[in-house]
Amino acid sequence: MTGEILTVIEDTTVEDALRILVNNRITGLPVVDKAGKMVGVVSEYDLLVQLSKKEKPDAEVFKQKIEFSKQVHAVKTGVALKEIVPMFVQSKFRRLPVIDEGGKLVGIITRRDMMRIYYYRARLG
């Protein structure tokens, strides 16, 4: 799990979200409220849909607030690996936010993290 993760808030502009995605070579970001509670996820897809609503995106579209997915698929801290793996396999998620009991974002686990775990377990086993 990665504990230091990039996030955006609900009021983030399209331009700022795009800048974070492009500059960090990532495909999505958790959206949190001011208290750090997970409220959604914004992905490249979400932003592409928002940008494509205009035939020719202009400067104004980049100043709009992001439109993001409010359906959050996350795992709670302490969930066993055997419960997380099927979520990646069955849903094709690239990342799963990790939240505490109060819904506050505490980390993120990615497919790459899963590959590292399997690799090192095989090497050490």
N, C-alpha and C positions, 0 to 999 in steps of 0.2 A: 504494500500500500504506500502511496505517496502522500505524505502529510502536508507538504507545502504545495498547495495547488492554486492555480489562477482561478479567480471567480469574477463575476460581474454582478451588479445589482439590477433591479428591475428598471431603473431609470437610465441605464447605459444606452448610449446612442449606437446606431448601426455602425458608424465610422469607428468608434472606439472598440466595439466588439470585433470588427473585421481586423483592426490593427493588432489586437491581441492574438487572434487566431493565426494570422499570416506571420507575424514576427516570431511567434513561438512554435510554429509548425504543428499546430494541433487542430483537431476537427470539431471540438465542442468545448463548452464551458458551463459549469454549474452556475445557476442564477440563485443568489441568496438575498434575503431581506437584510435590513440594517442590523439585525441582531445575529446574523450569520446562519439563520435557519434556511434550509434548502426549499426553494419555491419552484424550481424548474431547471431546464437545460436549454441552452441555445446552441445550435449546431450550424455548420456550414450550410446545410440544407435549409434550415429555418431562415437564414439570412438571404440565401439565394431566392427563396420564395418571396420574401419581402421585397427584395430588389427588383424582381421580375414583374411585379405588379404594375410597373410603369414601363412603357415601351422603351424609353430612354431615361435611365436613372439620372437624376440631376443632383445638385448639391443638397437640395432639401431632403431627399430620401435618406441621405447619410446623417442628417440631424435628427431623424425620427428615433423614438425609443425602440428598442429591439422587440420583436415579436418572438416569443419562445414557447417551447413545449412545457406545459404545466403538469403533465403526467410524469411524475418522477419515479423511476425505477432505481432503488437504492438498496444497499444492505446495511444492516445495523452492525455496530462494532461487536466483535466477538463471534461472528458467524463463521462456522467451520468451512474450510476449503471445499469439502465434498458437497456443500450446499451452494457454493458460489459458482463452481465449474459448470453445472447444468444451466445456470442462468446465461452464461456466455455462449454455450453451445446451442441452446434452444432459441435464444432471442437474437443472436448475432450482434449483441451490444459490443461496442469497442471499449466502453468504460462503465464502471458502476460507482456512483458516489457512495461514500461510507458516512453514515450519520449516527449520532448518539441517540439515546432514548428520547431526548427532547426535539429531535429533528434537526439539530445543528450539524452542519457539514464539518467533518473532522479529517476527511481524506478522500482518496479516490483509488480504486483498483482497476487496472487496465488488463487487456489481453497480454500485453508485454510482461506485466508483473506475473501473470499466470505462467507464461513461458519460462521466465526466470526460475520460478519455484520448481517447475517440473525438471528443468535442466539441472539445477543444483541438487535436487533430490536424487536424480539418476546418477550424477557424478559422484555423490557422496555415498550412495547406497551400494 
